[in-house]
Amino acid sequence: MAAAFSSDGEAALRRELRAAVAAAPRGDLDGFYEMDRAAAFVRDGGFRKVALQFPDELLADAVEVAARMEAATGAEMYVLGDTTYGSCCVDEVAAEHAGAEAVLHYGPACLSPCRKLPVLHIFGQQPLDVGRCTEAFRELYPERQSRVVVLSDVVYAHAMGELEQQLCPEYPNIIFSKLVCGDPPGPAVPGEERKFGRQFLVEAAGGLQDYAMFYVGVEGLALTSFMLTWNRCPFSSFNPITGCGRHETLNVNRALMRRLYLVEQARDAGVVGILVGTLGVAGYLTVLQHLRELLCRAGKRSYTLAVGKPNPAKLANFLEVDIFVLVACAQNSLLDSSDFFRPVVTPYELELACNPAREWTGDFLTDFRDLLPGACAHVELPPAVPAAEAVPDVSLITGKMRATHLCDPPTSQLPPSTTLTCRDQTRALAEISPAASFLESRSWRGLEQQLGQTPVSKAVQGRRGIAIAYEDEGCEQ
């Protein structure tokens, strides 16, 4: 973990730089990026400025794709390369900086609904050996009456129709999920599942737990989110790169136990940092306010932090924070915080820790929109309980007593310098951490231009050498 916080810079000095190689096949650039469909989207919408968002692995093709799109549509194209957060989310903020009227999102996507701009997803049609995938499915499920739901990574969605034609005649109980970009119209019908931009209808009487899951794609965050969310279903997968199918051996129960341990840490925390991990997913502002109110009712101090892509070095600057909660899309919310100085939890895990009315049912939610009022998994906060009537609780980590009741929202704010504050309506006093008070007063303004305030001066030769011994210092030694 020490290497994550400090480095002698040797790796950066010895790193070899290589020219970027185009990600799409040279002869099939139009097909890979679906130029005709993208151009029709721009023309039909009448857009004059369009942002093209590329992930790092496809950025080598950005210039040529933008030139072809401008020639085909007559609109101005702006390439978005380095996204503020995960590349799977639509970066509406960067698009608005360019004055774009729509976004063409290329590459893998989490399919989270956006708030403002029209979006067209171009996943990039990665090759899939349908014949080999069919053989792997038959080996994994020799029983022809097996109930299986087929999921796929978005880059292989173009081949699911052909795979469906191969398997449906042999397996009458197989279900293929469909991709849904944005919120599907109308309410869900009984037995219909809508998660992670996938939609499918379960017809078995026992529900989804009577089905197995077959995933077409490489191992990654998407598969992990699927397995934790549908943890009662056995999973198998087919890797299109290696051409191998396997039963997934990830111990989901062990992973859930690790997440429950983080929930226990969240119960012990007194200061919580709310990490903003997205600016484009619809409802993120609402869930930020929801988490602030939840933490306030639970007697915890909260601070909202926007640090871009979180890493151990960034979060180590906030030593006063006991635990962080990451508000991000469903694929990026499950952050492995084993190398971090403080643990990072999801909004659902924070609700398990702070909302006494929410009980652990075995299900795991990675989409924060499910927690909002009116959603399928929303649970109202119970009435406030006086401190004298609260049932004491013992921490399973520290063994100390802690209060788990909810208090009424404060009606007034005391000065930040006060070290004692009223905790609830019973006038019980709670000590404010000096470190937490210091964090409340911290702020960063970044670089300021100060136009017209700094005098213009001629550039002069600076010191030469390295910081440990500049050239003029070496003479003295």
HELIX and SHEET records of a PDB file:
HELIX    1   1 ALA A    2  PHE A    5  1                                   4    
HELIX    2   2 GLU A   10  ARG A   14  1                                   5    
HELIX    3   3 ARG A   26  ASP A   28  5                                   3    
HELIX    4   4 LEU A   29  PHE A   32  1                                   4    
HELIX    5   5 MET A   35  GLY A   45  1                                  11    
HELIX    6   6 ASP A   56  ASP A   61  5                                   6    
HELIX    7   7 ALA A   62  THR A   73  1                                  12    
HELIX    8   8 GLU A   92  HIS A   97  1                                   6    
HELIX    9   9 VAL A  130  LEU A  140  1                                  11    
HELIX   10  10 VAL A  154  ALA A  159  5                                   6    
HELIX   11  11 MET A  160  LEU A  167  1                                   8    
HELIX   12  12 GLY A  207  ASP A  210  5                                   4    
HELIX   13  13 LEU A  221  THR A  229  1                                   9    
HELIX   14  14 VAL A  252  ASP A  268  1                                  17    
HELIX   15  15 TYR A  284  ARG A  297  1                                  14    
HELIX   16  16 PRO A  312  LEU A  315  1                                   4    
HELIX   17  17 PRO A  347  CYS A  354  1                                   8    
HELIX   18  18 PHE A  368  LEU A  371  5                                   4    
HELIX   19  19 ALA A  387  GLU A  389  5                                   3    
HELIX   20  20 PRO A  434  SER A  441  1                                   8    
HELIX   21  21 GLU A  471  GLU A  476  1                                   6    
SHEET    1   A 4 GLU A  76  LEU A  80  0                                        
SHEET    2   A 4 LYS A  49  GLN A  53  1                                        
SHEET    3   A 4 ALA A 102  TYR A 106  1                                        
SHEET    4   A 4 VAL A 119  ILE A 122  1                                        
SHEET    1   B 5 ILE A 174  PHE A 176  0                                        
SHEET    2   B 5 VAL A 148  SER A 152  1                                        
SHEET    3   B 5 ALA A 212  VAL A 216  1                                        
SHEET    4   B 5 PHE A 235  ASN A 239  1                                        
SHEET    5   B 5 CYS A 244  HIS A 247 -1                                        
SHEET    1   C 3 LYS A 178  LEU A 179  0                                        
SHEET    2   C 3 ARG A 198  LEU A 201 -1                                        
SHEET    3   C 3 GLU A 192  LYS A 195 -1                                        
SHEET    1   D 4 ARG A 301  LEU A 305  0                                        
SHEET    2   D 4 VAL A 271  VAL A 276  1                                        
SHEET    3   D 4 ILE A 323  VAL A 327  1                                        
SHEET    4   D 4 VAL A 344  VAL A 345  1                                        
SHEET    1   E 2 ASP A 393  VAL A 394  0                                        
SHEET    2   E 2 MET A 401  ARG A 402 -1                                        
SHEET    1   F 2 LEU A 420  CYS A 422  0                                        
SHEET    2   F 2 LEU A 429  GLU A 431 -1                                        
SHEET    1   G 2 GLY A 465  ILE A 466  0                                        
SHEET    2   G 2 ALA A 469  TYR A 470 -1                                        
END                                                                             
